[in-house]
Amino acid sequence: MKVNGKGMRSIWLEPDGWSVGIIDQTLLPHALVTTRLTTLAEAAAAISTMQVRGAPLIGSAAAYGLCLALRADRSDAALDDACRILAATRPTAINLRWALEEMRDRLHAVPPAERVSEAYRQAAAICEADVATNRAIAEHGATLLREAWNRKGGQGRLNVLTHCNAGWLATVDWGTALAPIFKAHDAGLPVHVWVDETRPRNQGASLTAWELLQHGVPHTVIVDNVGGHLMQHGEVDLCITGTDRTTSRGDVANKIGTYLKALAAKDNGVAFYVALPSSTIDWTIADGVAEIPIEQRDGTEVSEITGRLMNGEIATVRIVPEGSAVANYAFDVTPARLVTALITERGVCPASSEGLLALFPERRGNEGRG
Ligand code: MRU
């Protein structure tokens, strides 16, 4: 996507041919700073501190993390250790495990002497596949937006609500939930996006708003509790979010607060779509509430907030009394019954086992086996 008119991705191989460039997303929207990852430890830290975040992007970053690990040690033991270290960085997004398993299976099959070059080839392939997948999601989702616009009679603007950041910063390029929005906007549809700020880390206010601004898509940032009110007043035509893990029956784990938006959408007859690459589907589980591990992060993300002071300085301030307990659940699960449809790279389907299997028939009979 474009930043200040120039094409950019969220992760890339540096001109030296081995180190990995990323955008430090903890500094957006106040500063666009890129940084180089040169070791396994740096890659793991970038994922756990959320310099890179978003389910598909952490999968790609982990793939490159393995490349960096193998540069230091190409042995079987080092490969397995690096997979363990990277897998432990964030527990909910399944793409991380998916990318590591893809890489590990292939790399064990080649002799150690060839592992580094094969790892870089594989990591690049994962990134390119992500871009192609998201481009397809953009096409399928934009058709839904066009249909919603036609149903509305082509009057006013098409109001889409989104939660967290499922744009190109959460992937290698394009994004998932935002991809159809970029596509529809580029095709001339008058899309307007309600952007949930998404406490505690404010990925909506800081990242989604920044992406939409860069691309010229009209949008309005709202605090997390506004969506229900807007839906009651007919101000939301549809919702689209991403997902960090989708079960075989279509339950979706996404950023904390997504479930409440889906409940409000159901109560108000507003369509609630979830956009996902198939790498986000965990075919081994069905019941998301019972089976998806929910990441709990440091309480300071709740008790403190970071922003830019009027003098331009970036500062972190405390907003909770000293002594109050805080809890920081990073994700919640929206059951399939609240999801109108899933938007995948192979098309749109009902959020159900049958819906997913119709698009991914090769998985029929394989559910439960990964
Ligand atoms: O904690 P984050 O910022 O990694 O959470 C990101 C989300 O919840 C996104 O909606 C999700 O990864 C889907 S991304 C395309």
Boltz pocket constraint, residues with backbone or C-beta under 6 A from the ligand:
constraints:
  - pocket:
      binder: B
      contacts: [[A, 53], [A, 54], [A, 55], [A, 56], [A, 93], [A, 163], [A, 164], [A, 165], [A, 166], [A, 167], [A, 170], [A, 171], [A, 175], [A, 176], [A, 177], [A, 203], [A, 241], [A, 242], [A, 243], [A, 244], [A, 254], [A, 255], [A, 275], [A, 330]]
      max_distance: 6.0
